[in-house]
Amino acid sequence: MTSLPSNLLGVFENISPADQEKIVTGWSHPRSIVSFRVNHLKCTRVEVIEELKKASFPYSVWTHSEDAFYMDKEHEYTLRGLEIYKTGKIYVQSLSSMIPALCLDLQSDQKILDMAAAPGSKTTQIASMLGGNCKITALEKFGVRLEKLVHTIKAQGVEECVEVVKIDATEVVAHFSKDEKGNKGAKMFDRILLDVPCSSDGRINLEDEKTFCWYSGDKSRSKSLLQYEMLEQARKMLVDGGKIVYSTCSISRRENEDVVQKFLKTHPEFTLLPSPIAPDYTLEDNMNRWYPSPMMEGFFVAILEKHT
Ligand SMILES: C[S@@+](CC[C@H](N)C(=O)[O-])C[C@H]1O[C@@H](n2cnc3c(N)ncnc32)[C@H](O)[C@@H]1O
């Protein structure tokens, strides 16, 4: 295997040599495409295709969503110059980032919570998927990130269906609970997207030191504690029969399988559902991993359903 910067060895705890090899290969061949999706609040898929044809873009449609397109990264600059980009009719988003919303099994009458929402890629994707006919509560802890979230929501024209709340997601139960004492009043969401803050080791490019110089096993361990706490908060705010989609752009076990397995052991009323988007690899009990590659960032998704 290629020799790695020593700080990155911590990513591989409990990861098999074969998987390590795949990850390092991905880190050595980072994404070579730019991808985007249609914003249904501003235009139709057909209009987008017409514009792409007019501009002679050699686009492809992603197998897993007819609203998602991609092309060689060399076209990104020109793409961002198109009217459909400047007016928010399309939104540039990585394919892996589009997966969690596609796993939420969405319907317009659901109450939806996006617990770590900035810069708003997935919040606005959900709004677009539901044609703006929805109610999403989008949370963010940090001011600068919150500004980005508000900007994205405005640029995508989805202000009417998103309520933004500046809050630490580890305090949401206390914030949303109506009865002050218990969790009863807090069980108010049908779908919860938990796209947690993570070490982002699925996005590493070994040729670009700034994508990994900050990494340490300790930072990843402290993220995993926060991730578990956020998952516990999500649990308390989910209706019976509701679903949580837990996702990260990390490929380490400690931020993915370990968090979800610990949660399932403590809460047997939850089960994992299979992903509707075929993963590169399905781990124990329907946990889904995508390796970093020229198409995808390294990514993890677990779909948790709460039984009555
Ligand atoms: C992976 S990013 C979310 C990306 C977003 N879902 C999207 O698709 O655009 C995680 C976000 O969680 C925020 N965050 C970190 N700690 C948080 C906390 N304790 N409560 C709420 N948000 C937090 C970060 O600032 C960051 O914006």
The ligand as an SDF file (V2000), in Angstrom:
LIG
                    3D

 27 29  0  0  0  0  0  0  0  0999 V2000
  -21.7290   17.7990    7.6750 C   0  0  0  0  0  0  0  0  0  0  0  0
  -22.1630   19.4520    7.9710 S   0  0  0  0  0  0  0  0  0  0  0  0
  -23.8300   19.4820    7.4140 C   0  0  0  0  0  0  0  0  0  0  0  0
  -23.9690   19.6310    5.9300 C   0  0  0  0  0  0  0  0  0  0  0  0
  -25.4160   19.8790    5.5350 C   0  0  0  0  0  0  0  0  0  0  0  0
  -26.2890   18.8110    6.0130 N   0  0  0  0  0  0  0  0  0  0  0  0
  -25.5680   20.0290    4.0460 C   0  0  0  0  0  0  0  0  0  0  0  0
  -25.8550   19.0300    3.3730 O   0  0  0  0  0  0  0  0  0  0  0  0
  -25.3830   21.1380    3.5380 O   0  0  0  0  0  0  0  0  0  0  0  0
  -22.3930   19.4850    9.6880 C   0  0  0  0  0  0  0  0  0  0  0  0
  -22.9110   20.8290   10.2120 C   0  0  0  0  0  0  0  0  0  0  0  0
  -23.1800   20.6580   11.6140 O   0  0  0  0  0  0  0  0  0  0  0  0
  -22.8300   21.8600   12.2660 C   0  0  0  0  0  0  0  0  0  0  0  0
  -22.6530   21.5350   13.6960 N   0  0  0  0  0  0  0  0  0  0  0  0
  -21.5400   21.1570   14.3530 C   0  0  0  0  0  0  0  0  0  0  0  0
  -21.8170   20.9360   15.6540 N   0  0  0  0  0  0  0  0  0  0  0  0
  -23.1330   21.1710   15.8070 C   0  0  0  0  0  0  0  0  0  0  0  0
  -24.0120   21.1080   16.9130 C   0  0  0  0  0  0  0  0  0  0  0  0
  -23.5850   20.7490   18.1290 N   0  0  0  0  0  0  0  0  0  0  0  0
  -25.3020   21.4220   16.7180 N   0  0  0  0  0  0  0  0  0  0  0  0
  -25.7640   21.7810   15.4940 C   0  0  0  0  0  0  0  0  0  0  0  0
  -24.9820   21.8450   14.3990 N   0  0  0  0  0  0  0  0  0  0  0  0
  -23.6800   21.5520   14.5680 C   0  0  0  0  0  0  0  0  0  0  0  0
  -21.5780   22.3190   11.5590 C   0  0  0  0  0  0  0  0  0  0  0  0
  -21.3450   23.6870   11.7690 O   0  0  0  0  0  0  0  0  0  0  0  0
  -21.9240   21.9720   10.1090 C   0  0  0  0  0  0  0  0  0  0  0  0
  -22.5470   23.0730    9.5010 O   0  0  0  0  0  0  0  0  0  0  0  0
  1  2  1  0
  2  3  1  0
  2 10  1  0
  3  4  1  0
  4  5  1  0
  5  6  1  0
  5  7  1  0
  7  8  2  0
  7  9  1  0
 10 11  1  0
 11 12  1  0
 11 26  1  0
 12 13  1  0
 13 14  1  0
 13 24  1  0
 14 15  1  0
 14 23  1  0
 15 16  2  0
 16 17  1  0
 17 18  1  0
 17 23  2  0
 18 19  1  0
 18 20  2  0
 20 21  1  0
 21 22  2  0
 22 23  1  0
 24 25  1  0
 24 26  1  0
 26 27  1  0
M  CHG  2   2   1   9  -1
M  END
$$$$
